[in-house]
Amino acid sequence: MYDSTSERACDGSSYLWNEDAYPAGNEALGPAASLAGRNIGQDFEGKDGWRMYHGEDVPGFPGHPHRGFETVTIVREGVVDHADSLGATARFGAGDTQWLTAGSGIVHSEMFPLLSREHHNPLELFQIWLNLPGASKLVPPCFSMFWRERVPTLSLTDAAGRAIEVELIAGALGEHAPLAPPPDSWGARDDSKLAIWSIKLAAGAEWTLPTSELGVGRSLYFYQGESLKVSRHTAPLHARIQLRAELPATLVNGPVESRLLMLQGRPIGEQVVQEGPFVMNTRSEVQQAFADYRRTGFGSWPWASAQPVHAGDETRFARHPDGRVERP
């Protein structure tokens, strides 16, 4: 099974869901399978249930620039190897999240090494693009690692004792607070009402989403399960459900476990001009981004390849531009 879905949410953010059933890996951490018949460098067709994307030997996205927004990459299964033009690197996955504020500009690579040579290497991830207000579009780039062991996860039950699990990547739920986003993020402002929740419902579970404020955008993405009712309306699998955040929405799950992603935020209320990897307020700012990237490269690229991966036996870690190393 595989899928790749991209949507723009009602708060102006957008998200991409990738699921690939990669085979066992080879000594180079690529697929131990023939690449014949694939458009290497532009492989998005899903042949045999997986894609190389822009990777040549290892699946993934070699070095590419960003400016003016943020990426929140939630890896449900599999591993991502990060490297960037500031000299930072990371390996994260299996429940970890990386929150990257691109700000004034960064080049980074996101590769998907296939670490197991004996078994399949499934990959499932979301990448959410969050806009930045004009005053923050040129802030210094930085990233934060939300290791799965530290992300607050609430275990709830409904009146019949059926399980509900809510992972707080951003946005508080009652008295339960998430980890702090990067300091220049739109999500660092209380009035943004930004929330990113991963929700798991047991078969038949019922849960009512708490309300937020009038004018806040909210949407649900139903990406795993069989059936789901949202305030008496039946939602098909892979539906993006737009909600009114100021009204309660009761979720009633079907006969098998379901998973949902909730995105919420107050719209920034500024003009958005996007071209490729740059999200700015005006066309001239986008043109300036291209010119700055051609002139500066948004820093140096200290890696021997545009698609670097770490050693096969390396564990989860992050090395920041200042040399600080953190591990779960």
C-alpha positions as CSV (number, residue, x, y, z in Angstrom):
1,M,0.0,0.0,0.0
2,Y,1.2,3.5,-0.7
3,D,-0.1,7.0,-1.1
4,S,1.0,10.5,-1.5
5,T,-1.5,13.2,-0.7
6,S,-1.0,16.9,-0.6
7,E,-3.7,19.4,0.6
8,R,-4.0,23.0,1.7
9,A,-5.7,23.3,5.1
10,C,-8.2,26.0,6.0
11,D,-5.7,27.9,8.1
12,G,-3.4,28.5,5.1
13,S,-0.9,25.7,6.0
14,S,-0.5,22.7,3.7
15,Y,0.5,19.1,4.3
16,L,1.9,16.1,2.4
17,W,1.4,12.5,3.5
18,N,3.8,9.9,2.1
19,E,3.6,6.2,2.6
20,D,6.0,3.8,0.9
21,A,6.5,0.1,1.2
22,Y,10.2,0.0,0.6
23,P,11.9,-3.4,0.2
24,A,15.0,-4.5,2.1
25,G,18.0,-2.3,1.7
26,N,21.4,-2.8,0.1
27,E,24.9,-1.9,1.3
28,A,24.4,1.7,0.1
29,L,21.2,2.0,2.1
30,G,19.2,2.1,-1.1
31,P,16.6,-0.5,-2.2
32,A,17.9,-4.0,-2.9
33,A,15.7,-4.1,-6.0
34,S,16.1,-3.2,-9.6
35,L,15.5,0.5,-10.4
36,A,14.8,-0.4,-14.1
37,G,11.8,1.4,-15.5
38,R,11.9,4.2,-13.0
39,N,12.5,7.9,-13.9
40,I,15.4,8.3,-11.5
41,G,15.6,11.8,-10.2
42,Q,11.8,12.2,-10.8
43,D,10.3,9.0,-9.6
44,F,6.8,9.7,-8.2
45,E,4.8,7.0,-9.9
46,G,4.7,4.5,-7.0
47,K,5.9,1.5,-9.0
48,D,5.8,-1.7,-6.8
49,G,4.4,0.4,-3.9
50,W,7.3,2.8,-3.4
51,R,9.1,5.8,-5.0
52,M,12.7,7.1,-5.2
53,Y,11.4,10.7,-5.4
54,H,14.5,12.8,-6.4
55,G,17.0,10.3,-5.0
56,E,19.4,8.4,-7.3
57,D,20.6,5.6,-5.0
58,V,18.7,6.3,-1.8
59,P,15.1,7.5,-1.9
60,G,14.4,11.0,-0.8
61,F,14.9,14.7,-1.6
62,P,18.5,15.9,-2.2
63,G,19.6,19.4,-1.2
64,H,16.9,22.0,-2.0
65,P,16.3,25.6,-0.7
66,H,13.5,27.1,1.4
67,R,12.7,30.6,2.5
68,G,9.8,32.3,4.3
69,F,8.0,29.4,6.0
70,E,8.4,26.4,8.3
71,T,8.3,22.6,7.8
72,V,7.1,20.2,10.4
73,T,8.1,16.7,9.5
74,I,6.3,13.9,11.5
75,V,7.8,10.5,10.8
76,R,5.5,7.7,11.8
77,E,7.5,4.9,10.5
78,G,11.0,4.7,8.9
79,V,13.9,7.1,9.1
80,V,14.9,10.5,7.7
81,D,18.5,11.7,7.3
82,H,18.8,15.5,7.4
83,A,21.8,17.6,6.3
84,D,21.8,21.4,5.7
85,S,23.7,24.4,4.5
86,L,24.4,25.5,8.1
87,G,26.4,22.3,8.8
88,A,23.7,20.6,10.8
89,T,22.8,17.0,10.5
90,A,20.2,14.6,12.0
91,R,18.7,11.2,11.9
92,F,15.2,10.9,13.2
93,G,12.2,8.6,12.7
94,A,9.7,6.1,14.2
95,G,7.6,8.8,15.9
96,D,10.0,11.8,16.0
97,T,9.2,15.2,14.6
98,Q,11.6,17.9,13.2
99,W,10.3,21.5,13.2
100,L,12.4,23.6,10.9
101,T,12.0,27.4,10.6
102,A,13.5,28.1,7.2
103,G,13.3,31.9,7.7
104,S,15.8,33.9,5.7
105,G,16.9,30.8,3.8
106,I,18.3,27.3,4.2
107,V,19.2,24.4,1.9
108,H,18.6,21.0,3.3
109,S,18.3,17.4,2.2
110,E,15.8,14.8,3.4
111,M,16.9,11.2,2.5
112,F,15.2,8.0,3.5
113,P,17.9,5.3,4.1
114,L,16.7,1.7,4.1
115,L,18.5,0.5,7.2
116,S,17.3,-3.1,7.3
117,R,18.9,-5.6,4.8
118,E,16.8,-8.5,6.0
119,H,13.3,-7.0,6.2
120,H,11.1,-4.4,4.4
121,N,11.6,-0.8,5.3
122,P,8.2,0.9,5.3
123,L,8.1,4.7,5.5
124,E,5.2,6.9,6.6
125,L,5.5,10.6,7.2
126,F,3.7,13.9,7.1
127,Q,5.3,17.1,6.2
128,I,3.4,20.3,7.1
129,W,4.2,23.6,5.6
130,L,3.5,26.5,8.0
131,N,3.5,30.1,6.7
132,L,5.4,32.8,8.6
133,P,4.2,36.4,8.9
134,G,6.0,39.0,6.9
135,A,7.9,40.3,10.0
136,S,9.4,36.8,10.5
137,K,10.1,35.7,7.0
138,L,13.8,36.6,7.2
139,V,14.5,35.4,10.7
140,P,17.6,33.2,11.2
141,P,16.9,29.5,10.3
142,C,16.8,26.9,13.0
143,F,15.3,23.6,13.8
144,S,14.1,21.8,16.9
145,M,13.8,18.0,17.4
146,F,10.8,16.6,19.1
147,W,11.9,13.1,20.0
148,R,9.0,10.7,20.4
149,E,9.9,10.0,24.0
150,R,9.3,13.7,24.9
151,V,6.2,14.5,22.9
152,P,3.2,14.7,25.3
153,T,0.7,12.0,24.5
154,L,-2.7,11.8,26.3
155,S,-4.4,8.5,26.8
156,L,-8.1,9.0,27.2
157,T,-11.2,6.7,27.3
158,D,-14.8,7.4,26.3
159,A,-17.9,6.5,28.3
160,A,-17.7,2.9,27.2
161,G,-14.0,2.6,28.1
162,R,-12.7,2.7,24.5
163,A,-9.3,4.2,24.0
164,I,-8.5,7.6,22.5
165,E,-4.9,8.8,22.1
166,V,-3.9,12.4,21.3
167,E,-0.3,13.3,20.6
168,L,0.4,17.0,21.1
169,I,3.0,18.1,18.5
170,A,1.7,21.7,18.9
171,G,-1.1,23.3,20.8
172,A,-2.3,22.6,24.3
173,L,-5.1,20.3,25.2
174,G,-6.7,21.5,28.5
175,E,-3.9,21.7,31.0
176,H,-1.5,19.6,28.9
177,A,1.1,21.7,27.1
178,P,3.2,20.7,24.1
179,L,6.9,21.2,23.6
180,A,8.0,24.7,22.7
181,P,8.2,25.4,19.0
182,P,11.2,27.3,17.6
183,P,11.3,30.9,19.0
184,D,10.4,32.7,15.7
185,S,7.6,30.4,14.8
186,W,4.1,31.6,14.3
187,G,3.2,28.8,16.7
188,A,5.3,30.5,19.4
189,R,2.6,33.2,19.7
190,D,-0.3,32.4,21.9
191,D,-2.8,34.2,19.7
192,S,-1.9,32.0,16.7
193,K,-3.9,29.2,18.3
194,L,-1.7,26.8,16.3
195,A,-2.3,23.1,17.0
196,I,-1.0,19.9,15.4
197,W,-2.6,16.9,17.0
198,S,-2.2,13.2,16.0
199,I,-5.3,11.4,17.0
200,K,-5.8,7.6,17.3
201,L,-9.3,6.2,18.0
202,A,-10.0,2.6,19.0
203,A,-12.8,0.8,17.2
204,G,-16.1,2.4,18.1
205,A,-14.5,5.2,20.2
206,E,-16.3,8.5,20.5
207,W,-14.6,11.8,21.4
208,T,-15.6,15.4,21.1
209,L,-12.9,17.9,20.0
210,P,-12.7,20.9,22.4
211,T,-13.6,24.2,20.9
212,S,-11.3,27.1,20.0
213,E,-12.1,30.7,19.0
214,L,-14.1,32.2,16.3
215,G,-11.9,32.9,13.2
216,V,-9.5,30.0,13.9
217,G,-9.1,27.6,11.0
218,R,-9.4,23.9,11.8
219,S,-9.3,20.8,9.6
220,L,-9.0,17.0,10.1
221,Y,-7.3,14.6,7.8
222,F,-8.7,11.0,8.1
223,Y,-5.8,8.9,6.8
224,Q,-6.2,5.5,8.3
225,G,-9.3,3.4,9.2
226,E,-12.5,2.3,7.6
227,S,-15.2,4.8,8.5
228,L,-15.7,7.9,10.6
229,K,-18.6,10.1,11.6
230,V,-17.9,13.8,12.3
231,S,-21.0,15.4,14.0
232,R,-23.3,12.9,12.2
233,H,-21.6,13.4,8.8
234,T,-19.9,10.3,7.4
235,A,-16.3,11.0,6.2
236,P,-14.6,8.8,3.6
237,L,-11.1,7.6,4.1
238,H,-8.5,10.2,3.0
239,A,-11.0,13.0,3.4
240,R,-9.9,16.4,4.6
241,I,-12.7,17.7,6.8
242,Q,-13.0,21.4,7.4
243,L,-14.5,22.3,10.8
244,R,-15.6,25.4,12.6
245,A,-13.3,25.6,15.5
246,E,-15.7,27.5,17.7
247,L,-18.2,24.6,17.5
248,P,-17.8,21.2,19.2
249,A,-17.2,18.3,16.7
250,T,-18.0,14.8,17.9
251,L,-15.9,12.0,16.3
252,V,-17.5,8.5,16.2
253,N,-15.1,5.9,14.9
254,G,-16.1,2.9,12.8
255,P,-15.3,-0.8,13.4
256,V,-11.5,-0.6,13.2
257,E,-8.8,1.7,14.7
258,S,-8.6,5.0,12.9
259,R,-5.9,7.7,12.8
260,L,-6.4,11.4,12.1
261,L,-4.2,14.5,11.8
262,M,-5.7,17.8,13.1
263,L,-4.4,21.1,11.9
264,Q,-5.5,24.3,13.5
265,G,-4.4,28.0,13.4
266,R,-5.4,31.6,13.2
267,P,-4.8,32.8,9.6
268,I,-2.0,35.3,9.4
269,G,-4.1,37.5,7.2
270,E,-1.4,38.6,4.8
271,Q,-1.0,38.1,1.0
272,V,0.8,34.8,0.1
273,V,2.9,34.4,-3.0
274,Q,4.5,31.0,-3.4
275,E,6.8,29.8,-6.1
276,G,8.4,26.4,-5.6
277,P,10.4,26.4,-2.3
278,F,9.8,30.1,-1.5
279,V,6.7,31.4,0.3
280,M,6.7,35.2,0.6
281,N,4.2,38.1,0.6
282,T,5.0,39.7,-2.8
283,R,6.2,38.7,-6.2
284,S,9.3,40.9,-5.8
285,E,10.2,39.1,-2.6
286,V,10.0,35.8,-4.4
287,Q,12.3,37.1,-7.1
288,Q,14.7,38.4,-4.5
289,A,14.7,35.0,-2.8
290,F,15.8,33.4,-6.1
291,A,18.5,36.0,-6.6
292,D,19.8,35.6,-3.0
293,Y,19.9,31.8,-3.4
294,R,21.8,32.1,-6.7
295,R,24.2,34.5,-5.0
296,T,24.8,33.0,-1.6
297,G,23.5,29.4,-1.7
298,F,21.9,30.2,1.7
299,G,25.3,29.2,3.3
300,S,27.8,26.7,2.2
301,W,27.1,23.0,1.4
302,P,29.8,21.2,3.4
303,W,28.8,17.7,2.3
304,A,30.4,15.6,-0.4
305,S,27.1,14.8,-2.0
306,A,23.8,16.6,-2.6
307,Q,22.1,13.5,-1.0
308,P,24.1,12.5,2.0
309,V,23.1,9.7,4.3
310,H,24.6,8.6,7.6
311,A,26.2,5.3,8.5
312,G,23.9,2.3,8.6
313,D,24.6,1.7,12.3
314,E,24.0,5.3,13.3
315,T,21.2,5.8,15.8
316,R,18.8,8.8,16.2
317,F,20.7,12.1,16.8
318,A,20.8,15.8,15.9
319,R,23.9,17.9,15.5
320,H,23.0,21.6,15.4
321,P,25.0,24.4,13.6
322,D,26.7,25.4,16.9
323,G,28.1,21.9,17.2
324,R,25.7,20.8,20.0
325,V,24.7,17.2,19.7
326,E,21.5,15.8,21.2
327,R,20.1,12.3,21.3
328,P,16.8,10.9,22.6
